[in-house]
Amino acid sequence: MKKYIVFLFALIITSCSKDDFSEKSIESKVVVEGWIEEGDYAQVLLSSSIPVTDVIDSTNVLNHVIRSAKITISDGQTSEVLRVKNDKNRVPPFVYFGSTLKGEAGKEYSLKIEYLNRVIEAITTIPKTVLLKSAEYIKKNDRDTTGYVFVKFDDPLSEKNYYQIATKIDHEEPIFVPAFYGNLDDKNFTTSEVSVQINRGILLFPKTKFTPYFADGDLIFVKLRTQNKEALDFWNSWQNEIVNSRNPIYPANTSLKSNIKGGIGIWAGYGQSTLVVRTPPK
């Protein structure tokens, strides 16, 4: 199953305002979105940052994709150099992927990217997976043709956990998309039995007009990911950019958190649990 990627990072702008660009030449940064889930292989997207003065569309995003880097991941004992493939269902369509080193909970994974004269590095661990108990499509009344998804899971009392919920609509979204306000810190839970309403997240260059709800006829994949504090901080900072600018593909500023040394973005390990939700036919 394809993993969720909104490919936010090619769109990160430099810290200068538009007026500054008339006076300064800013070197583009290598932007990383990489992850390894429990039970699956690593995937990484690379790009260079897009200047604030550039037009942001699917063509320009493609022009900033990096396809010629050497990416190595390691768990301290085994190393693997990722290969790059073309996935025409995604924008941008180029993904570095592994096929040997499969993610295990509790293990630490290092990332090393060699590109031109640059070396970019990061380290992450995979938290334990927390299983989804249920995911259900609910409408306010039977006459409605749209509704929301509610998920339930048990937060382990003896563990500190951070979560992210993501969804993918079959045949409409090729990737998992983080739910809006779907990043959760268990310090905010009042009970270990958690019930959460899912609002659809925003996909870059969607095929259809964005709506925050789901609809009759949708086949919905729902994923609960456990994540580290670094990943939570990154995704919360990205969400803040969306809220502040009201534009999911044009951040208001560059306050995004990052755990990448020599670049910007995120390298994260995730536990994961996925359920399928079937809605009534249209």
Protein Blocks (a to p, Z undefined) as FASTA:
>chain_A
ZZddehlmlmpccfbdfklmmmbccdddddddddddehiacdddddddddfkbccdfklm
mmmpcfkbccdddehjaccdddddddfkbccfbdcddfkbccdehiacdddddehjbccd
dddddddddddfbdcdddfbfkbcbdcddddddddfkbccddddddddehkambdcddeh
iaccfklpcbfbdcddddddddehifbdcdfbdcehiacddddddddfklmmmmmmmmmm
mmmnopaklcfblcbccfbehiacddddddddddddddddZZ
